[in-house]
């Protein structure tokens, strides 16, 4: 099971596109997402839920921390 999530690049600093987001997320948080570009959906992210809920929760917490760290300050 998976979900496709639209990436709001205008709210992020230093992220060029979905490929850049996924590369930096993997490097900084050790979380792997599939960039939408890989399936013809530029600037989307594919989040897969084929894992134990406790592990998924940790991954989503890391994703949130990454997003907050790269968020533009308003």
C-alpha positions, 0 to 999 in steps of 0.5 A, spaced: 500 500 500 502 506 498 500 514 497 502 519 493 503 526 496 504 533 492 511 536 494 510 543 496 516 546 494 514 553 495 514 552 502 521 549 502 528 552 502 534 549 498 530 543 495 530 543 488 525 538 486 522 531 488 529 527 486 533 532 491 528 532 496 528 524 496 536 524 496 537 529 502 532 526 506 535 519 505 542 522 507 540 526 513 534 522 516 536 515 513 528 515 510 527 512 503 521 515 499 520 514 491 520 520 488 514 521 483 519 523 477 520 515 477 513 514 476 511 520 471 509 524 477 514 530 478 514 533 485 510 528 488 513 523 493 511 516 494 510 513 501 509 506 502 506 503 508 508 496 507 512 495 514 510 495 521 506 500 524 512 502 529 517 502 524 512 507 519 511 511 525 519 513 526 520 514 519 514 519 519 517 522 525 523 523 521 520 525 515 516 531 519 523 533 522 526 533 515 521 538 512 521 542 518 528 543 518 528 545 511 521 549 511 522 557 509 521 561 515 515 566 514 
